[in-house]
């Protein structure tokens, strides 16, 4: 999980630096937020957050190994999304104050 966090942080930082050099920070803020939102949606779909209780009960009939893999992928994608969302939100607040 630390690896996915630092990969997400480095990706957001590279995009942020490109945005500052090109003076088009709004576009790159949208890209960073879009990456964060996409990975939150992916983690939600994999983690079963958008399912009903009946579907969640059916998921417990799957083998423990599959549940563990799904939970691990959920944690990896959500920790990847966190730095992108935070940096995108901070850029949004920065743009409001200008």
N, C-alpha and C positions, 0 to 999 in steps of 0.2 A: 504494500500500500504506500509506503514511503516513496517508492520508485515512481508510481503513477502520480503522486502529488507533485514531485519535483519535475516530472516530464510536463505536467499541465502548467506548472509555474514557469518553466523555461519557455514553453510555447507561447504563453501569454506575454512573457517579457519580450521575446523576440518580436512578436506582433506589435507590442507597445512601442518598441524602439523604431520599428519601421514606420509606425504611425507618426512619431515625432519627427523623423527625418523627412517624411513626405508632406508634412503639414496637413494631413488629412486624418486627424485623430477621430473624427466622427465615424468614418467608414471602418476604421480598425477597431473602434470601441464596439461597433455593431458586430463585427466578425468575432471578437472575443466573447461577447455576450451570446452570440449564436452558437459558438462552440460549447459554451457552458450549458446552455439550455438543451442542446441536442444530447449532450452526455447525461444530463439529469433525466431526460425522457428515456434514454436507453437504459439507465440504471433503474428507473421506475418500472419499465416494462419487464426487465429481467428479474427484478426483485419481487414482482407481483404486487406492487403498490396499487395499481389501477384495476385490481380484480375484486370480485365480490367474495364474501366469506365462503360461499360454496366452492368457488374455484380454489381458494386457499386451502380448504380441507382436502380437495382432490390432489393438490400438490404434495400433501403429506403422504400420499400413497406412493410417491416416487421413491426410488432408492436414496439412502442417506448420502451416497457418493455424488449423485446428481444435485441434491440440495446443497451440498457443500460447495460444489463447483459454481452453482448459480449464485449462491451467497457471496462467494469470493469475487466473481465477476461484477456483482452489484457493488461491492465495496471498492473495487478498482475503478470502475467508471464514475462512481460518485466522488471519490477523492481526486480524480482527474478533473472533474467539473468545478470543484470548490475554488481553486485559485483563479480560474477563468471568470467565474461569476463575481468574485470579490474584486478583481482588477477592473472588470467591466463596470461594476457598480461604482467604484472609486472614480473611474474616468467620467462616468455620468455625473457624479457630484461635482467633479472638477469643472465640467462644461457648464453646469448650472451657475457656478460662482463667477464664471467669466462673463 
